[in-house]
């Protein structure tokens, strides 16, 4: 036992092994969280849509009670037995609450099982590859859509760092000095997936959808890149971990209410940063192919857009890719503009003084909460706004956003010049 | 080859500059087959589009996928039997069709309904108008990407279907009218429920207005798109809200009042622009006018019989038929031979949600028509497409089709 422990310590003392092991652990964590969030955001989408549209949404798919049988439950009605055991009257308030939660029929998951079961269904569906498609590209396309968002997530910091005996662990998979550039570059690759899907399907509607998607992605990438430049000028770094650290110390980009954030300089810079936020958030909508920018797959004119010919798990990959892009997009907005993992108001530093591990845990939870809030916003917009027309989307990008972004950069530069 | 068609638009709608033909480059044209099962074509319309990139060069609508030979069937049905078929014309407003058909045959018979019967028919016609308009608006909103408005609208439609169920027992295929009356009287307290429903309609209209009508994205998509000028509309025989959106004030309820529509106060909203946005706006306005009529009908609902009295051709009350010889014979005769119509020809058109639904009846006497011809508004509306669509984008097809609010059941018959 002792020898194993010392051997472990020895391995960890080696900086290379330490780096590899911690990175692998972080990688697994991030991957698991993103995939969980993809499922979760499907559920949020449906529940919020239901809420917006005055209907219940998925609330029926719970775990059936027969799952309890292997654990010794022979009862047909475990709830009534349980209520009896605790001495609750069968029509009292507790019993009614339990029945409202459908505890008498299933173990409630509030419909959370539905996306999981949907995934299972898609997995088991017949895999159709039409004869007339270009098979290699047809199969490659969904991978190219799902892959990039997952890779882009590597640079998003989800908590600050901890100092251990063996060295410093920074809580993001790859602490690169080119954070935003990495995200733009990698997530830009998914355009190949859409183009290939549209082209290799060898069918007219996917073809139009693929063309639209390509043009839209490329255009909005330009606008997106330009829109964050003011922010990078203000923070003076491209390292996302440092940007978030700055925000933790001196106020979030959009909420400079503590530390140095209270200074006049930051408040003068608030205008360009707010414009930058609006543009960046809109571009994220366009990049994630969500309403009001879901040109590539708007079902009322293009049936299913680029994934019309896909079925089963290949279709699910597109579906998951879209949601993964949405999660990563939200994570980027949260990181750049809403303080990333920072809890704010100086709580981070105070927590870090108490215990670094506690701080990391709280920050991680805070990050997830912010992420969920922004995903909620995504969904909210989708179920409220109508869709743009195709040419209007392009016009908005090339005639409004890019000009505005350039003006915004100039404005930031002028302000920075005079304030310093 | 210059293929783009420049559409002249009224000044107020501005210019749609995507219609510009920018280069004389050789374009490769593509034939895009939209339908018969496509989400934008509401039912089974098929459009053979020739597109230049995203721009439509020509459009060839193919109809008839829902053809059931309704007009021929009419020649082998008693007048009363055919009522059930009229449900299937414009299946989004079955009551309106029932009423239009019954009125046409009554015109042939030269019968006049008692006051209560007329009021009930007005009530049903306006209820189904509201239901049909709301479905049209909702689907239209969905075609432009706004899913939520569809469900708000559908809620109203559901409520109207609940009313149908209360009135005649069926939610969808109502078959409520008979020649010379209705199958049954309104249930007790129905007027009160309708008045409560009127309030909820107004609330939903307000919601839809706030959600869409003042929405920048929605306005950008629809203003100046699918402009139908007054002349085009008249040439193609458009009727109903689509015609009124093009600046023609024509509403049969005002011009040729039937069923006592002259007794009720309501306005005929007219829009001048003739674009998709005007059609959306106009339908919302017309819903409010229908609500106005509904309120007046409910407030002044007369009492009395609902069927034509003392006419050989209307079913007697069941109790009478079981006790009186004369009534029993009448019951038998009406069930087997229906009304004994005089020989002659008659045309009657009613202002239905989709436009003017006309029935031409050629009778050689007896219980069967010699020939029945329908004038269906959706057919005339769709005949506009080859002229209207060229020059628009593929994305506009959904918006334009949605704004027409057509129904294939009526177009194909």
Interface residues (C-beta under 8 A of the other chain):
Chain A: X49 X52 X53 X54 X55 X204 X205 X208 X291 X292 X294 X295 X298 X299 X300 X301 X302 X303 X383 X384 X385 X386 X387 X388 X389 X390 X391 X392
Chain B: X18 X30 X32 X33 X38 X39 X40 X54 X141 X142 X143 X144 X145 X146 X147 X148 X151 X152 X155 X211 X212 X215 X217 X218 X220 X221 X393 X394 X395 X396 X397 X398
